[in-house]
Amino acid sequence: MTMTPEFVKDNGVYAALSGGEPFASYALTGSGDVLELEHLCVLPGWIGSGVGCWLFEHAMREAALRGARAVGIEADPNAEGFYLRMGARRVGENVYEIEGQKRTLPLLSVELSRPAEGDS
């Protein structure tokens, strides 16, 4: 998955850096009550370090700050377990045909809690 400069310019993209180099990133797209989490990616050497959890939690806080009530995720099948452990629930699937092969991607949703009135 490659993020184009236009995608980065037009969307909220966040990255974790080490030595000035990105090793993990995600994007929040859309507006309104439901945002989409896209491109949550961690380089292989960093998997298991906790940065994926940290980025996911950051994304959920950012979405709540933007006023979203939920975040949708079209996940890679290999990442579905991670998202389920992080509190997402499966709500469906998208099926694509790529080069004559069927590819099924799980659709997940995370319901966001709203701060109580008077909380900041």
Secondary structure as GFF3:
##gff-version 3
##sequence-region A 1 120
A	DSSP	alpha_helix	5	10	.	.	.	ID=ss1
A	DSSP	beta_strand	12	18	.	.	.	ID=ss2
A	DSSP	beta_strand	21	29	.	.	.	ID=ss3
A	DSSP	beta_strand	34	42	.	.	.	ID=ss4
A	DSSP	three_ten_helix	44	46	.	.	.	ID=ss5
A	DSSP	alpha_helix	51	65	.	.	.	ID=ss6
A	DSSP	beta_strand	70	74	.	.	.	ID=ss7
A	DSSP	three_ten_helix	77	79	.	.	.	ID=ss8
A	DSSP	alpha_helix	80	85	.	.	.	ID=ss9
A	DSSP	beta_strand	89	98	.	.	.	ID=ss10
A	DSSP	beta_strand	101	111	.	.	.	ID=ss11
###
